[in-house]
Amino acid sequence: MSHKQQHMANQKPNPDNRADNVDKLQEKVTNTIENIEASHDSMQFATEEEKQNIEAKNKRRNQSIEAMRQEIKDEARNQQY
């Protein structure tokens, strides 16, 4: 058995520690909101094409925020049990 194969055989999966998922998700939401705000500042110096790209990216960011907020609700509900 090669060293790499031996290393792979000795690896164990990480335990599913979800205790801090809500905190991690909330931090991601906060970071994403900060990115949206920063992009608004940069739009004043952007070309029309760059503005369109920024707006499209912000739309995706807002969709991600909504998904993360739903996941936060789900995680919080699961942690109550």
C-alpha positions as a Markdown table, in Angstrom:
| # | Residue | x | y | z |
|---|---|---|---|---|
| 1 | Met | 0.0 | 0.0 | 0.0 |
| 2 | Ser | 1.4 | 3.4 | -1.0 |
| 3 | His | 1.8 | 6.2 | 1.6 |
| 4 | Lys | -1.1 | 8.0 | 0.0 |
| 5 | Gln | -3.4 | 5.0 | 0.1 |
| 6 | Gln | -2.4 | 4.3 | 3.7 |
| 7 | His | -3.2 | 7.9 | 4.6 |
| 8 | Met | -6.6 | 7.7 | 2.9 |
| 9 | Ala | -7.4 | 4.5 | 4.7 |
| 10 | Asn | -6.6 | 6.1 | 8.1 |
| 11 | Gln | -8.8 | 9.2 | 7.5 |
| 12 | Lys | -12.0 | 9.3 | 9.4 |
| 13 | Pro | -14.9 | 11.6 | 8.5 |
| 14 | Asn | -15.4 | 14.7 | 10.5 |
| 15 | Pro | -18.2 | 14.5 | 13.0 |
| 16 | Asp | -21.3 | 16.4 | 12.0 |
| 17 | Asn | -21.0 | 19.3 | 14.4 |
| 18 | Arg | -23.9 | 21.7 | 13.7 |
| 19 | Ala | -23.8 | 23.6 | 16.9 |
| 20 | Asp | -22.4 | 26.8 | 15.4 |
| 21 | Asn | -24.2 | 26.6 | 12.0 |
| 22 | Val | -26.6 | 29.5 | 12.9 |
| 23 | Asp | -23.6 | 31.7 | 13.8 |
| 24 | Lys | -21.7 | 30.8 | 10.7 |
| 25 | Leu | -24.7 | 31.4 | 8.5 |
| 26 | Gln | -25.4 | 34.7 | 10.2 |
| 27 | Glu | -21.8 | 35.8 | 9.6 |
| 28 | Lys | -22.2 | 34.9 | 5.9 |
| 29 | Val | -25.4 | 37.0 | 5.6 |
| 30 | Thr | -23.6 | 39.9 | 7.2 |
| 31 | Asn | -20.6 | 39.6 | 4.9 |
| 32 | Thr | -22.8 | 39.3 | 1.9 |
| 33 | Ile | -24.7 | 42.5 | 2.9 |
| 34 | Glu | -21.4 | 44.3 | 3.3 |
| 35 | Asn | -20.4 | 43.2 | -0.2 |
| 36 | Ile | -23.6 | 44.6 | -1.6 |
| 37 | Glu | -23.0 | 47.9 | 0.2 |
| 38 | Ala | -19.4 | 48.0 | -1.1 |
| 39 | Ser | -20.6 | 47.3 | -4.6 |
| 40 | His | -22.9 | 50.3 | -4.4 |
| 41 | Asp | -19.9 | 52.5 | -3.7 |
| 42 | Ser | -18.0 | 51.1 | -6.6 |
| 43 | Met | -20.9 | 51.6 | -9.0 |
| 44 | Gln | -20.3 | 55.4 | -9.1 |
| 45 | Phe | -17.0 | 54.7 | -10.9 |
| 46 | Ala | -18.2 | 51.8 | -13.0 |
| 47 | Thr | -18.9 | 51.7 | -16.8 |
| 48 | Glu | -22.4 | 50.8 | -17.9 |
| 49 | Glu | -21.4 | 47.2 | -18.5 |
| 50 | Glu | -19.7 | 47.0 | -15.1 |
| 51 | Lys | -22.9 | 48.4 | -13.5 |
| 52 | Gln | -25.0 | 45.8 | -15.2 |
| 53 | Asn | -22.6 | 43.0 | -13.9 |
| 54 | Ile | -22.7 | 44.4 | -10.4 |
| 55 | Glu | -26.5 | 44.6 | -10.4 |
| 56 | Ala | -26.7 | 41.0 | -11.6 |
| 57 | Lys | -24.3 | 39.9 | -8.9 |
| 58 | Asn | -26.2 | 41.8 | -6.3 |
| 59 | Lys | -29.4 | 40.1 | -7.4 |
| 60 | Arg | -27.7 | 36.7 | -6.9 |
| 61 | Arg | -26.4 | 37.9 | -3.5 |
| 62 | Asn | -29.9 | 38.8 | -2.4 |
| 63 | Gln | -31.2 | 35.4 | -3.5 |
| 64 | Ser | -28.3 | 33.8 | -1.4 |
| 65 | Ile | -29.2 | 36.0 | 1.6 |
| 66 | Glu | -32.8 | 34.8 | 1.4 |
| 67 | Ala | -31.7 | 31.1 | 1.2 |
| 68 | Met | -29.3 | 31.5 | 4.1 |
| 69 | Arg | -32.0 | 33.2 | 6.2 |
| 70 | Gln | -34.3 | 30.2 | 5.5 |
| 71 | Glu | -31.4 | 27.9 | 6.5 |
| 72 | Ile | -30.9 | 29.8 | 9.7 |
| 73 | Lys | -34.6 | 29.3 | 10.5 |
| 74 | Asp | -34.3 | 25.6 | 9.8 |
| 75 | Glu | -31.1 | 25.2 | 11.8 |
| 76 | Ala | -32.6 | 27.1 | 14.8 |
| 77 | Arg | -35.7 | 25.0 | 14.7 |
| 78 | Asn | -33.6 | 21.8 | 14.5 |
| 79 | Gln | -31.4 | 22.9 | 17.5 |
| 80 | Gln | -34.5 | 23.3 | 19.7 |
| 81 | Tyr | -35.1 | 19.5 | 19.6 |
